[in-house]
Each structure stands twice: as structure tokens, then as C-alpha cells.
Amino acid sequence: MSKTANKFSPEVRARAMQMVLDHQGEYSSRWAAASSIAAKIGCTPQTLNEWVKKAEVDDGSRPGLPSDVAEKMKVLERENRELRQAKEILRKASAYFAMAELDRPLKR
């Protein structure tokens, strides 16, 4: 999830992206179309262009990692990091208790 609040509803984003795709032929480039439409909805052209690129990746018309796969990878990486931390804690705890066991006098 982004660190900034998303001030555009999914409907506005979808409509803006569709407008860029529908009207890019009327402009000299996709960037020009995104700049024009972004000014009308109140976002930056870079933001709108990124939305369009991400939508193209998600629908398979552009190479890249789809959003759902990227999100799953993020979750798995977080889980992996947590498991590595837990493993390290358990390793240190077992070493600590092993040393405590060695320091204990033997019963006779």
C-alpha cells in the first residue's frame, strides 16, 4: 500500500485511464494525452501515466509483473523476513540455554 492517501476513487482512476487510452490518437503522444487529462482530474501526468502502464501490465498488453503477483511477492517476502527473524531468535535462545546447561554443576 502506498504511504500517501489515495485521493482518487477507483472509478475516477479507471475513467481517467480509459480516457487516455481512447484519446491518445488525438494527441501527438500518450504523454500529451495523459498531461491533458491529468490536468482535468487534478493529478500529475506522471501519476496518470503510471496508472495506465500498470493497467496495461495487469491486462497483459505490456510486459511486467502484474499487481496481484507483486502483492503476493511482497507478502511472501515479509513472511520470509519474519521467519528468518524468528529462526535467529530461536538459534540465540538455544545457544543461551545450552550454555546455561553446561555451566550447571553435575549431579552425583
GIVENLIN-V598171 format. One record per backbone hydrogen bond with DSSP energy under -1.0 kcal/mol. NH is the residue of the N-H (numbers start at 1). CO is the residue of the C=O. E is the energy in kcal/mol with one decimal. If there is no record, write none. Layout:
nh = <NH,NH>
co = <CO,CO>
e = <E,E>
//
This chain:
nh = <13,14,15,16,17,18,19,20,21,22,23,24,26,27,33,34,35,36,37,38,39,41,42,43,48,49,50,51,52,53,54,55,56,57,58,59,61,62,70,71,72,73,74,75,76,77,78,79,80,81,82,83,84,85,86,87,88,89,90,91,92,93,94,95,96,97,98,99,100,101,102,103>
co = <9,10,11,12,13,14,15,16,17,18,19,20,23,24,29,30,31,32,33,34,35,37,38,38,44,45,46,47,48,49,50,51,52,53,54,55,56,56,66,67,68,69,70,71,72,73,74,75,76,77,78,79,80,81,82,83,84,85,86,87,88,89,90,91,92,93,94,95,96,97,98,99>
e = <-2.4,-2.6,-2.4,-2.6,-2.6,-2.4,-2.3,-2.1,-2.4,-2.7,-2.4,-1.1,-1.5,-1.0,-1.8,-3.1,-2.7,-2.2,-2.5,-2.7,-1.7,-1.5,-1.9,-1.8,-2.1,-2.7,-2.3,-2.2,-2.3,-2.4,-2.7,-2.3,-2.3,-2.3,-2.5,-2.0,-1.5,-1.3,-2.6,-2.5,-2.1,-2.6,-2.1,-2.2,-2.6,-2.8,-2.2,-2.5,-2.7,-2.4,-2.3,-2.5,-2.4,-2.1,-2.4,-2.5,-2.2,-2.3,-2.6,-2.4,-2.4,-2.5,-2.6,-2.0,-2.3,-2.5,-2.1,-2.3,-2.2,-2.0,-2.0,-1.9>
//
